[in-house]
Amino acid sequence: MHSYSNQGKKKKSLFQNNPDTRNQFPESADIPHEVVPQCVRVTAYSKKVLKELGKLVESKKGREALVKLLGETPKNAGNNLRLIVDMMLKVMEKQIQEPVLRAFERVMEDIIADINK
């Protein structure tokens, strides 16, 4: 019988004393940047991007455009979309470095702009 208690062990975590802020500011993208901590802003922006993607997937035209953009066959598109969703989840969990995140967000913006033309 193992006890997995962490009592007595000090965890060295940046977010140790911070409550989980992920769902506290769903609309934080609309708040002036200086008011919102960086990690919350990134998450809110990513949620916005996901929402846009969701809208696209709901429309037939959007789905077709996504398939075309992400890969010629629906299977490729599915795999690429899975990669994107996986990336978004990492973003939400803040397990990603800022430069990678910025590049990813630009790619997503381009995809959304292309489809909304």
N, CA and C of each residue as an Amber inpcrd file, in Angstrom:
protein
   351
   0.8500000  -1.1870000   0.0000000   0.0000000   0.0000000   0.0000000
   0.8920000   1.2450000   0.0000000   0.8230000   2.0160000  -1.0600000
   1.6380000   3.2230000  -1.1440000   0.7950000   4.4490000  -0.8410000
   1.3860000   5.3740000  -0.1470000   0.7180000   6.6480000   0.0980000
   1.3950000   7.6930000  -0.7810000   0.6150000   8.3700000  -1.5840000
   1.1900000   9.3440000  -2.5140000   1.0670000  10.7690000  -1.9920000
   1.1220000  10.9320000  -0.6980000   0.9890000  12.2560000  -0.1060000
   2.2290000  13.0900000  -0.3940000   2.0310000  14.3350000  -0.7000000
   3.1480000  15.2360000  -0.9760000   3.4930000  16.0970000   0.2280000
   2.9560000  15.7660000   1.3740000   3.2120000  16.5750000   2.5620000
   4.7020000  16.5790000   2.8680000   5.1870000  17.7380000   3.2380000
   6.5940000  17.8460000   3.5880000   7.4770000  18.1150000   2.3840000
   6.9950000  17.8130000   1.1950000   7.7910000  18.0790000  -0.0100000
   7.4070000  19.4520000  -0.5380000   8.4020000  20.3060000  -0.6990000
   8.1400000  21.6420000  -1.2340000   8.1850000  21.5770000  -2.7530000
   7.0940000  21.9310000  -3.3960000   7.0880000  21.9770000  -4.8600000
   7.5930000  23.3390000  -5.2910000   8.5070000  23.3560000  -6.2280000
   8.9930000  24.6290000  -6.7620000   8.1810000  24.9310000  -8.0190000
   7.1300000  25.6960000  -7.8690000   6.2850000  26.0060000  -9.0150000
   5.9900000  27.4960000  -9.0520000   6.0830000  28.0450000 -10.2420000
   5.7810000  29.4690000 -10.4080000   4.3330000  29.7650000 -10.0470000
   3.4580000  28.8000000 -10.3570000   2.0300000  29.0440000 -10.1900000
   1.5000000  28.4620000  -8.8850000   2.4250000  28.0960000  -7.9790000
   2.0420000  27.3880000  -6.7630000   0.9310000  28.0900000  -5.9810000
   1.0720000  29.3890000  -5.7800000   0.1000000  30.0920000  -4.9440000
  -0.9970000  30.7750000  -5.7540000  -0.9300000  30.6260000  -7.0540000
  -1.9330000  31.2810000  -7.8860000  -3.1220000  30.3650000  -8.1090000
  -4.3240000  30.8880000  -7.9700000  -5.4930000  30.0720000  -8.3160000
  -5.4920000  29.8530000  -9.8270000  -6.2190000  28.8730000 -10.2730000
  -6.2970000  28.6080000 -11.7080000  -7.0840000  29.7410000 -12.3570000
  -6.4160000  30.4970000 -13.2150000  -7.0710000  31.6810000 -13.7940000
  -7.6760000  31.4010000 -15.1610000  -7.5440000  30.1590000 -15.6450000
  -7.9680000  29.8880000 -17.0170000  -9.4020000  30.2880000 -17.3170000
 -10.3330000  29.9920000 -16.3990000 -11.7330000  30.2550000 -16.7220000
 -12.2670000  31.5240000 -16.0760000 -11.3860000  32.2430000 -15.3860000
 -11.8580000  33.4350000 -14.6870000 -12.1140000  34.6030000 -15.6290000
 -11.3830000  34.6620000 -16.7340000 -11.4920000  35.8200000 -17.6200000
 -11.7760000  35.3740000 -19.0480000 -12.9470000  34.7940000 -19.3090000
 -13.1720000  34.3020000 -20.6730000 -13.1030000  35.4200000 -21.7120000
 -13.4240000  36.6320000 -21.3210000 -13.4130000  37.7260000 -22.2960000
 -12.1970000  38.6240000 -22.1150000 -11.1410000  38.1170000 -21.4990000
 -10.0010000  38.9850000 -21.1840000  -9.3180000  39.5370000 -22.4260000
  -9.6040000  38.9530000 -23.5850000  -9.0010000  39.4770000 -24.8100000
  -9.4750000  40.9110000 -25.0660000 -10.6250000  41.2770000 -24.4900000
 -11.1720000  42.6200000 -24.7120000 -10.6830000  43.6380000 -23.6780000
  -9.9660000  43.1840000 -22.6790000  -9.4700000  44.0780000 -21.6280000
  -8.1300000  44.6570000 -22.0860000  -7.8630000  45.9290000 -21.8090000
  -6.5670000  46.4990000 -22.2120000  -5.4120000  45.6340000 -21.7150000
  -4.3960000  45.4500000 -22.5700000  -3.3160000  44.5070000 -22.2920000
  -2.6370000  44.7100000 -20.9450000  -2.4290000  45.9780000 -20.5610000
  -1.6480000  46.1830000 -19.3420000  -2.3740000  45.6740000 -18.0910000
  -3.6910000  45.4810000 -18.1920000  -4.4710000  45.0480000 -17.0300000
  -4.3590000  43.5380000 -16.8050000  -4.1350000  42.7890000 -17.8770000
  -4.2250000  41.3290000 -17.8070000  -2.8410000  40.6980000 -17.7720000
  -2.6020000  39.7750000 -16.8550000  -1.3090000  39.0820000 -16.8560000
  -1.0930000  38.3340000 -18.1750000   0.1560000  38.2370000 -18.5950000
   0.5020000  37.6550000 -19.8920000  -0.1280000  36.2760000 -20.1380000
  -0.0170000  35.3630000 -19.1820000  -0.4880000  33.9950000 -19.4160000
  -1.9960000  33.9630000 -19.6450000  -2.7380000  34.8320000 -18.9680000
  -4.1900000  34.8620000 -19.1320000  -4.5390000  35.3940000 -20.5110000
  -3.8050000  36.4220000 -20.9460000  -4.0640000  37.0140000 -22.2540000
  -3.8590000  35.9750000 -23.3540000  -2.7730000  35.2350000 -23.2690000
  -2.4600000  34.2180000 -24.2660000  -3.5730000  33.1830000 -24.3340000
  -4.0290000  32.7270000 -23.1730000  -5.0770000  31.7190000 -23.1250000
  -6.3730000  32.2500000 -23.7220000  -6.7340000  33.4810000 -23.3770000
  -7.9690000  34.0660000 -23.8860000  -7.8930000  34.1920000 -25.4020000
  -6.7360000  34.6150000 -25.9090000  -6.5790000  34.7490000 -27.3560000
  -6.7290000  33.3870000 -28.0260000  -6.1180000  32.3690000 -27.4380000
  -6.1890000  31.0280000 -27.9950000  -7.6260000  30.5230000 -28.0060000
  -8.3670000  30.8500000 -26.9500000  -9.7760000  30.4460000 -26.8940000
 -10.5440000  31.1150000 -28.0260000 -10.2110000  32.3830000 -28.2940000
 -10.8510000  33.1220000 -29.3740000 -10.5860000  32.4260000 -30.7120000
  -9.3220000  32.0290000 -30.9140000  -8.9360000  31.3400000 -32.1470000
  -9.6990000  30.0240000 -32.2630000  -9.7880000  29.2840000 -31.1600000
 -10.5130000  28.0130000 -31.1730000 -11.9800000  28.2250000 -31.5230000
 -12.5620000  29.3010000 -30.9730000 -13.9660000  29.6130000 -31.2420000
 -14.1620000  29.8620000 -32.7410000 -13.2400000  30.6440000 -33.3280000
 -13.2880000  30.9160000 -34.7670000 -13.2080000  29.6220000 -35.5680000
 -12.2710000  28.7580000 -35.1830000 -12.1220000  27.4680000 -35.8660000
 -13.4060000  26.6600000 -35.7520000 -14.0000000  26.6890000 -34.5720000
 -15.2520000  25.9690000 -34.3380000 -16.3370000  26.4400000 -35.2890000
 -16.4410000  27.7600000 -35.4650000 -17.4370000  28.3260000 -36.3840000
 -17.1970000  27.8250000 -37.7990000 -15.9070000  27.7990000 -38.1910000
 -15.5730000  27.3440000 -39.5420000 -15.9830000  25.8930000 -39.7450000
 -15.6930000  25.0690000 -38.7480000 -15.9750000  23.6370000 -38.8650000
 -17.4780000  23.3960000 -38.9670000 -18.2740000  24.2890000 -38.3810000
 -19.7260000  24.1190000 -38.4220000 -20.3090000  24.3940000 -39.8060000
 -19.6350000  25.2080000 -40.6200000 -20.1900000  25.5060000 -41.9430000
 -19.5610000  24.6010000 -42.9970000 -20.3690000  24.2080000 -43.9860000
 -19.8900000  23.2990000 -45.0430000 -18.7260000  23.9400000 -45.7950000
 -18.8890000  25.2080000 -46.1410000 -17.8440000  25.9300000 -46.8710000
 -16.5490000  25.9630000 -46.0450000 -16.6960000  26.2290000 -44.7520000
 -15.5430000  26.2760000 -43.8560000 -14.8330000  24.9440000 -43.7720000
 -15.6300000  23.8730000 -43.6690000 -15.0370000  22.5240000 -43.5930000
 -14.2610000  22.2080000 -44.8570000 -14.8740000  22.5010000 -46.0110000
 -14.2030000  22.2180000 -47.2890000 -12.9000000  23.0040000 -47.3960000
 -12.9490000  24.2710000 -46.9980000 -11.7530000  25.1150000 -47.0610000
 -10.6730000  24.5840000 -46.1160000 -11.0950000  24.1490000 -44.9370000
 -10.1330000  23.5890000 -43.9750000  -9.4720000  22.3400000 -44.5340000
 -10.2780000  21.4760000 -45.1440000  -9.7400000  20.2470000 -45.7320000
  -8.7080000  20.6070000 -46.7900000  -9.0630000  21.5900000 -47.6280000
  -8.1490000  22.0020000 -48.7060000  -6.8520000  22.5770000 -48.1280000
  -6.9950000  23.4100000 -47.1090000  -5.8260000  24.0570000 -46.5110000
  -4.9360000  23.1030000 -45.7330000  -5.5550000  22.1740000 -45.0400000
  -4.8020000  21.3230000 -44.1190000  -4.2590000  20.0600000 -44.7680000
  -4.7770000  19.7170000 -45.9170000  -4.2890000  18.5160000 -46.5870000
  -5.3030000  18.1010000 -47.6230000  -4.8350000  17.5690000 -48.7410000
  -5.7430000  17.2710000 -49.8470000  -6.8110000  16.2550000 -49.4650000
  -6.4590000  15.2530000 -48.6640000  -7.4580000  14.2420000 -48.3090000
  -8.0210000  14.5470000 -46.9280000  -9.2920000  14.2080000 -46.7320000
  -9.8860000  14.4450000 -45.4120000  -9.0700000  13.7970000 -44.2850000
  -8.4300000  12.6370000 -44.5670000  -7.6320000  11.9590000 -43.5320000
  -6.4610000  12.8580000 -43.1150000  -5.7420000  13.4210000 -44.1020000
  -4.6330000  14.3370000 -43.7920000  -5.1390000  15.5400000 -43.0200000
  -6.2610000  16.0870000 -43.4860000  -6.8320000  17.2600000 -42.8280000
  -7.1480000  16.9200000 -41.3780000  -7.7090000  15.7300000 -41.1740000
  -8.0490000  15.2970000 -39.8150000  -6.8150000  15.2330000 -38.9340000
  -5.7380000  14.6610000 -39.4890000  -4.4920000  14.5510000 -38.7200000
  -3.9340000  15.9240000 -38.4010000  -3.9260000  16.8080000 -39.3960000
  -3.4010000  18.1590000 -39.1830000  -4.2480000  18.9230000 -38.1810000
  -5.5650000  18.7320000 -38.2750000  -6.4660000  19.4020000 -37.3410000
  -6.2070000  18.8890000 -35.9240000  -5.9500000  17.5820000 -35.8230000
  -5.6410000  16.9920000 -34.5170000  -4.3770000  17.6290000 -33.9400000
  -3.3820000  17.8380000 -34.8070000  -2.1440000  18.4970000 -34.3650000
  -2.4450000  19.8990000 -33.8460000  -3.3080000  20.6040000 -34.5840000
  -3.6680000  21.9670000 -34.1890000  -4.3660000  21.9560000 -32.8310000
  -5.3280000  21.0490000 -32.6780000  -6.0670000  20.9810000 -31.4140000
  -5.1150000  20.6220000 -30.2780000  -4.1950000  19.6820000 -30.5500000
  -3.2050000  19.2850000 -29.5500000  -2.3730000  20.5000000 -29.1310000
  -1.9640000  21.2790000 -30.1300000  -1.1830000  22.4880000 -29.8810000
  -1.9970000  23.4630000 -29.0270000  -3.2850000  23.6180000 -29.3610000
  -4.1350000  24.5370000 -28.6130000  -4.2420000  24.0990000 -27.1520000
  -4.3640000  22.7840000 -26.9370000  -4.4680000  22.2920000 -25.5620000
  -3.1900000  22.5980000 -24.7920000  -2.0430000  22.4300000 -25.4560000
  -0.7700000  22.7590000 -24.8030000  -0.7370000  24.2440000 -24.4570000
  -1.2760000  25.0550000 -25.3740000  -1.3410000  26.4990000 -25.1420000
  -2.1780000  26.7700000 -23.8880000  -3.3380000  26.1220000 -23.8080000
  -4.2350000  26.3200000 -22.6670000  -3.5400000  25.9290000 -21.3620000
  -2.7470000  24.8630000 -21.4290000  -2.0550000  24.3890000 -20.2270000
  -0.7550000  25.1640000 -20.0040000  -0.4820000  26.1100000 -20.8790000
   0.7290000  26.9410000 -20.8030000   1.9990000  26.0950000 -20.8350000
   1.9880000  25.0150000 -21.6460000   3.1770000  24.1570000 -21.7390000
   3.9330000  24.4590000 -23.0200000   3.9660000  25.7060000 -23.3870000
   4.5480000  26.0280000 -24.6770000   5.3150000  27.3350000 -24.5440000
   6.4000000  27.4700000 -25.2940000   7.1790000  28.6990000 -25.1800000
   6.5910000  29.7830000 -26.0650000   6.7300000  31.0020000 -25.5920000
   6.1340000  32.1670000 -26.2460000   6.4250000  32.2830000 -27.7490000
   7.6790000  32.1770000 -28.2090000   7.9270000  32.3440000 -29.6510000
   7.1840000  31.3080000 -30.4980000   7.1320000  30.0680000 -30.0080000
   6.4150000  29.0050000 -30.7170000   4.9350000  29.3600000 -30.7760000
   4.4310000  29.8290000 -29.6450000   3.0280000  30.2060000 -29.5520000
   2.6990000  31.3200000 -30.5450000   3.5320000  32.3420000 -30.5890000
   3.2910000  33.4670000 -31.5030000   3.2340000  32.9830000 -32.9510000
   4.1910000  32.1490000 -33.3260000   4.2320000  31.6290000 -34.6990000
   2.9550000  30.8460000 -34.9790000   2.5510000  30.0310000 -34.0200000
   1.3510000  29.2150000 -34.1790000   0.1140000  30.0930000 -34.3370000
   0.0130000  31.1290000 -33.5180000  -1.1460000  32.0190000 -33.5970000
  -1.2050000  32.7080000 -34.9580000  -0.0330000  33.0920000 -35.4950000
  -0.0130000  33.7180000 -36.8240000  -0.5150000  32.7530000 -37.8940000
  -0.0870000  31.5020000 -37.8000000  -0.5460000  30.4900000 -38.7580000
  -2.0610000  30.3510000 -38.6740000  -2.5860000  30.2880000 -37.4490000
  -4.0310000  30.1430000 -37.2660000  -4.7710000  31.3560000 -37.8270000
  -4.2270000  32.5510000 -37.6030000  -4.8550000  33.7630000 -38.1380000
  -4.9140000  33.6950000 -39.6590000  -3.8090000  33.2440000 -40.2750000
  -3.7680000  33.1310000 -41.7370000  -4.8180000  32.1540000 -42.2340000
  -4.9230000  31.0060000 -41.5610000  -5.9020000  29.9960000 -41.9680000
  -7.3080000  30.5860000 -41.8970000  -7.6130000  31.2420000 -40.7890000
  -8.9540000  31.8040000 -40.6020000  -9.2200000  32.9110000 -41.6230000
  -8.2310000  33.7580000 -41.8610000  -8.3900000  34.8440000 -42.8370000
  -8.6140000  34.2710000 -44.2370000  -7.8320000  33.2600000 -44.6010000
  -7.9740000  32.6070000 -45.9080000  -9.3810000  32.0870000 -46.1120000
  -9.9050000  31.4190000 -45.1000000 -11.2130000  30.7780000 -45.2240000
 -12.3300000  31.8120000 -45.2280000 -12.1530000  32.8980000 -44.5150000
 -13.2100000  33.9110000 -44.4400000 -13.2180000  34.8700000 -45.6290000
 -12.2900000  34.6780000 -46.5710000 -12.2230000  35.5570000 -47.7530000
 -13.5360000  35.5500000 -48.5130000
